[in-house]
Amino acid sequence: MNLEEFKKELDNIPWYKEIYYKIYRFFYGIKEIPTKIKWFLQRGKRGYAECDVWSLDGYLEEWLPKALKELKENIHGCPCELYDKENKGNECKRWEYILEKMMQGFEASRSLSELDFFTEDDKIDKKKEEELKRKFDEGKKLFAEYFQSLWD
């Protein structure tokens, strides 16, 4: 049996590819440690890493909804124009609603970004795509309007 025949035999073993992939990912992960340390230090020094800039929209779509959710859950105040003194115990309910809409908008943007990877054979649900675009447009409009109110 020569080397080519041996490789073909290995490819016929169902678990071989899975184990090979895990071993490959393990050693690739070790090789990437210095790069990940560099990016970690860049984020600590300047707030972002060079890899974040390669797809800045994707980077923002990843962490911005989480940050907005945390802001909503730990709310201590709201913009003056949204304060509702008649709603005792939940005076900032409208602000919570707006933060939720912003969060949903950027999550919708992330979903829209993932639609780009469909091939011609895949069918994109146009109704769902339009709904995602509408949510994103609403969220980014509110984000722009209340940008300077995103504090706790």
Steps between C-alpha positions, in 0.01 A plus 500: 500500500647835395442838664215604268310177568554549873356855482194369316450234765519764774241712321261205509518480879210717628664623821838574339401839355344608828811412702729651237302825511513516881876441502548759226290759689693430820841565342368793297362649823842471665661667199250789527574576869759774431263673256210482745722643775596787268132572428419480873770756576385726215144497639633585845714786372275662239160333541507296177731261322613500139282195433193694620553758226505234226122472544404789722129451433522135606698594811235755602213262417658244731540702819267800465174305561656344811605842630154646434341204680724556802418872498128415491529248785700738722310818424534782755354785301379611162499804273286778649255501211425130560448525876136418584424622854145362480630142459600444865767236548590483131553860394749399229283240328514686164881509521510124562280455192734714289808310622324173411426631149865602454615158619260322264615724216864405534411133545301529176806652333702198608235269351507700176878464484464124528258498204789611276651152519212324324578348161278524194350161589382628838175689513495816709164575653437849361230574758739416784776704336272805474396460865868487606575812295206681658616405852856608425388833351285569806781401739769707331268802480435479876872438562589819312225699670591392853875446454597754765253347745670159507633531855421348835 
